[in-house]
Amino acid sequence: MNERALEQTCRECGRPLSFHDGPHAVRCERCFTEFLAIRDREFLSSYAELGVRSRRIVAETALRAIATESPPHRKVLAMHIMEQYVLAASDVIGLWHALKQRGRMPLMQAVMDFKLDRNAAVAFFQEVATTPGRELLQAIGVPTPEQAAARYPQFPKRDLKDFRKVVGQLLYDLEYTVQPGETAALALAQMAGEGRMGAALVQQSAWLDRVGLRANQVAAMAIDAKRRTINLTAISVDEKKLQQVLTQINAMTRAAENLVYAVLTVYQEEERRAGEIRNGPSG
């Protein structure tokens, strides 16, 4: 039998899959990239509707439950809220990172491959804190409302009004997100890293560092293998402070949702403009 006949082929283009494509590859690399890219819009829409909103939903549910739970359970819920804070930050920073790479790789791939670390967190906080709003929008390929009105003459006035509101809220929430400064960015990166390494919740830490936790605190403990030390992230079960964290989560969630809305609006209006160029203005 011809050995060539046994060679796997790409599901899309039929090109033989070499050993370098992996022993169980379904598509060649080029076809897989195209497969992801043509689904970017549907992915963004679905992700915004459920994925990024889930952080706020879980955090709000945990905060409501804290009032009626026993002290040990309150500590678990407090740490759970902090986990949602890290995930919400990963969502908005990951989306930002992906949108800045738009055209170089599929958005779906960029979002799902993103890992929040020190460099990504600090770069995002610094960029948003020091860059004018107009330039921030330009970085992700979103026009200002004034630019959109000039670029898309057929942009419905009601939709343009909504777009203006969304862009304004987006810039406000991005600025609010980075207000805590670089220290918060580093803390986010540390907590994100601990999550990936499998942090353990501890009731007390005096046996570890001789400092110990207060009665209303809980800590996530993770080993830092590179530095050969142990990181402790202590959280106070203080409802006012946790409410502040929830406010941050809300801002990050809105920012992620509005990033998606703005980009999908641009896609829509670009398609409308292209259609009018091909077919001439309607009516």
C-alpha positions in Angstrom: 0.0 0.0 0.0 1.2 3.5 -0.8 2.4 5.1 2.4 1.2 8.5 1.0 -2.4 7.2 1.1 -2.1 6.7 4.9 -0.9 10.2 5.5 -3.5 12.4 7.3 -4.8 15.4 5.4 -6.2 18.8 6.5 -10.0 18.7 6.9 -10.4 22.0 5.1 -7.8 22.2 2.2 -6.8 18.5 1.9 -3.1 19.3 2.2 -1.1 16.5 3.8 -0.4 17.0 7.4 3.3 16.5 8.2 4.7 15.2 11.4 5.3 18.8 12.5 1.5 19.5 12.5 1.1 17.0 15.3 0.1 13.3 15.2 -3.6 14.1 15.7 -3.9 17.5 13.9 -7.3 18.1 12.2 -6.3 21.1 10.2 -3.2 22.6 8.9 -2.0 25.8 10.7 -3.2 28.1 8.0 -6.7 26.7 7.8 -7.0 26.6 11.6 -6.0 30.3 11.7 -8.7 31.1 9.1 -11.2 28.8 11.0 -10.7 30.9 14.1 -10.6 34.3 12.4 -14.0 34.0 10.6 -15.6 33.2 14.0 -14.1 36.2 15.9 -17.3 38.3 15.9 -19.5 35.4 17.2 -16.9 34.6 19.8 -16.7 38.2 21.0 -20.5 38.6 21.2 -21.0 35.3 23.1 -18.0 35.9 25.4 -19.2 39.4 26.4 -22.8 38.1 27.1 -21.8 35.4 29.4 -18.0 35.0 30.0 -17.1 38.5 31.3 -20.5 38.9 33.0 -19.9 35.8 35.0 -17.3 37.5 37.2 -19.7 40.1 38.4 -22.5 37.6 38.9 -20.4 35.3 41.0 -18.9 38.1 43.1 -22.2 39.7 43.8 -23.7 36.4 44.9 -20.7 35.8 47.2 -21.0 39.2 48.8 -24.7 38.8 49.5 -24.0 35.4 51.1 -21.3 36.7 53.4 -23.8 38.5 55.7 -25.5 35.2 56.7 -22.6 32.7 56.7 -20.4 31.5 59.6 -16.9 33.1 60.0 -15.0 30.2 58.2 -17.4 30.4 55.3 -17.2 34.2 55.1 -13.5 33.8 54.6 -13.9 31.4 51.8 -16.4 33.7 50.1 -14.1 36.7 50.6 -11.3 34.9 48.8 -13.7 33.8 46.1 -14.6 37.5 45.5 -10.9 38.3 45.1 -10.6 35.4 42.6 -13.3 37.0 40.5 -11.5 40.3 40.7 -8.4 38.7 39.2 -10.5 37.0 36.5 -12.3 40.2 35.6 -8.9 41.9 35.3 -7.7 39.1 33.1 -10.7 39.5 30.9 -10.4 43.2 30.3 -6.6 43.2 30.0 -6.7 40.1 27.8 -9.3 41.7 25.5 -7.2 44.9 25.3 -4.1 42.8 24.4 -6.0 40.9 21.8 -7.6 44.0 20.1 -4.2 45.6 19.8 -3.0 42.5 17.9 -6.1 42.5 15.6 -5.1 41.6 12.1 -2.0 39.7 13.2 -3.8 36.8 14.9 -7.4 35.7 15.5 -9.0 37.5 18.4 -10.3 34.2 19.8 -6.8 32.8 19.9 -5.3 36.0 21.4 -7.9 36.1 24.1 -7.8 32.4 25.1 -4.0 32.3 25.0 -3.6 35.3 27.2 -2.1 34.9 30.6 -2.1 37.7 33.1 1.5 38.3 34.4 3.6 41.1 35.8 4.6 42.5 32.4 1.1 42.5 31.0 -0.5 44.0 34.1 2.0 46.8 34.5 2.0 47.6 30.8 -1.8 47.9 30.7 -1.9 50.1 33.9 0.8 52.4 32.6 -0.7 52.7 29.1 -4.2 53.5 30.2 -3.0 55.9 32.9 -0.7 57.9 30.6 -2.4 57.8 27.2 -5.1 60.3 26.1 -8.5 58.7 25.4 -8.4 59.4 21.7 -5.1 57.5 21.4 -6.3 54.6 23.5 -9.2 54.1 21.1 -6.8 54.4 18.1 -4.6 51.6 19.7 -7.5 49.2 19.5 -8.9 50.3 16.1 -12.0 52.1 17.5 -12.8 55.6 16.2 -14.0 58.5 18.4 -17.7 59.3 18.0 -16.7 62.3 15.8 -14.5 60.2 13.6 -17.2 57.5 13.3 -19.8 60.1 12.2 -17.5 61.4 9.5 -16.3 57.9 8.4 -19.7 56.3 8.3 -22.3 58.8 6.8 -25.0 56.2 7.1 -24.5 55.5 10.8 -28.0 55.7 12.2 -28.3 58.6 14.6 -29.7 56.5 17.4 -26.9 54.0 17.0 -24.3 56.8 16.9 -25.8 58.2 20.1 -25.4 54.8 21.8 -21.9 54.5 20.4 -20.9 57.8 21.9 -22.3 56.8 25.3 -20.5 53.4 25.2 -17.1 55.0 24.3 -17.4 57.5 27.0 -18.3 54.8 29.6 -15.4 52.6 28.3 -12.8 55.3 28.8 -14.2 56.2 32.2 -14.1 52.5 33.3 -10.6 51.9 32.0 -9.4 55.0 33.9 -11.2 53.8 37.0 -9.6 50.3 36.7 -6.1 51.7 36.8 -6.6 54.3 39.5 -5.1 52.1 42.2 -1.8 52.3 40.4 1.1 50.0 39.7 1.0 48.4 43.1 -2.4 47.0 42.3 -1.2 45.8 39.0 1.6 43.9 40.7 -0.8 42.4 43.2 -3.1 41.3 40.4 -0.2 39.6 38.6 0.9 37.8 41.8 -2.7 36.6 42.5 -3.1 35.5 38.9 0.2 33.5 39.1 -0.9 31.9 42.4 -4.1 30.9 40.8 -2.3 29.1 38.0 0.1 27.4 40.5 -2.8 26.2 42.7 -2.8 28.4 45.8 -4.0 26.9 49.1 -6.3 28.8 51.5 -5.0 29.0 55.0 -6.7 30.0 58.3 -3.4 31.1 60.0 0.1 31.8 58.9 2.1 32.3 62.1 3.5 28.8 61.7 4.9 30.0 58.4 6.1 33.5 58.7 5.7 34.3 62.5 3.5 37.3 61.5 0.1 35.5 61.5 -3.3 36.6 60.3 -5.9 38.6 62.2 -9.1 36.9 63.2 -11.0 38.4 60.2 -8.3 37.5 57.6 -7.8 34.6 55.3 -4.8 34.0 53.0 -3.9 32.3 49.8 -0.6 30.6 50.0 1.5 29.7 47.0 5.1 28.5 46.4 7.3 30.8 44.3 9.7 28.2 42.9 11.9 30.7 41.1 12.5 32.8 44.2 12.3 29.8 46.5 9.9 31.5 48.8 6.2 31.4 49.7 3.8 34.1 48.7 0.9 35.0 51.0 -2.0 37.1 49.8 -4.1 38.1 52.9 -7.7 39.2 52.5 -9.8 40.9 55.2 -13.4 39.9 55.5 -14.6 43.4 55.6 -17.8 44.0 53.8 -17.0 47.7 53.0 -13.7 46.7 51.5 -15.2 43.8 49.6 -17.8 46.2 48.2 -15.0 48.3 46.9 -13.6 45.3 45.2 -17.0 44.6 43.7 -17.1 48.1 42.4 -13.7 47.4 40.6 -15.1 44.2 39.2 -18.2 46.1 37.9 -15.9 48.6 36.2 -13.7 46.0 34.6 -16.8 44.0 33.5 -18.4 47.0 31.9 -15.1 47.9 30.2 -14.8 44.4 28.7 -18.4 44.5 27.5 -18.0 47.9 26.0 -14.7 47.0 24.3 -16.6 44.2 22.5 -19.6 46.5 21.7 -17.4 49.2 20.2 -15.4 46.7 18.1 -18.6 44.9 16.9 -20.1 48.3 16.0 -17.0 49.1 13.9 -17.3 45.8 12.1 -20.9 46.5 11.4 -20.4 50.0 10.0 -17.4 48.9 8.0 -19.5 46.3 6.3 -22.3 48.8 5.7 -19.9 51.2 4.1 -18.3 48.5 2.0 -21.8 47.5 0.8 -22.6 51.0 -0.2 -19.4 51.4 -2.1 -20.1 48.2 -4.0 -23.8 48.9 -4.6 -24.2 52.6 -4.3 -26.1 54.4 -1.5 -29.6 53.1 -0.8 -32.8 55.1 -1.1 
